[in-house]
């Protein structure tokens, strides 16, 4: 794992993102110290039709830190995504 975490910042998948065709939700906390919100913004910008959701005040674990808001965002996105599939 240490090797992976050491190399992770060097990994660039941005060329692959436009190839994704599945419904995509990029969900992030605006205070994530581990995976910057800019990465979710990049995903949402490069995956066709992707949606971006940012939870204010959440860090790296928005599902635990802001569970009610996280669950509401996810439930709404899933309902919308399943309706169009």
TIFI-50937 format. One record per residue (C-alpha): x, y, z. Coordinates in steps of 0.05 Angstrom, whole numbers, plus 5000, padded with zeros to 4 digits. Last residue first. Example, Ala and Ser with C-alpha at 12.3 -4.5 7.8 and 13.67 -1.06 7.14 Angstrom:
<nodes>
527349795143;524649105156;
</nodes>
This chain:
<nodes>
437150854637;433851534645;429851374707;435550984739;440051604735;434852074765;433251594822;440751474833;442352214834;436752364883;438851794929;446152004926;444852724942;440052544999;444952025027;450752525027;446453065059;444252595115;451152285124;455052925131;461452685165;460451945151;458551955077;462852575069;469152195088;474952595058;472753265086;465753565089;464354295105;460354415042;458453785004;460253844931;456153474878;458553434806;454653104750;457452724692;454252794624;460652664585;466352514633;471553064627;468553624668;465653194722;472252834730;476053494732;471253774785;472253144826;479753244822;479053984840;475753754904;482653544929;483452814948;486952785016;485253435050;477853415032;474954085053;469954184997;467453475005;466753094941;461752734896;463152604823;456852264798;457451864734;452451534688;456451034647;459751244582;466951344606;471551464547;472352204563;475552004629;481151584600;485752164580;484952454650;487651824682;494052124709;497851744762;503752134791;500052314856;498651564867;505951344866;507351414940;500451174960;501450554917;508350404945;505650485016;500050005000;
</nodes>
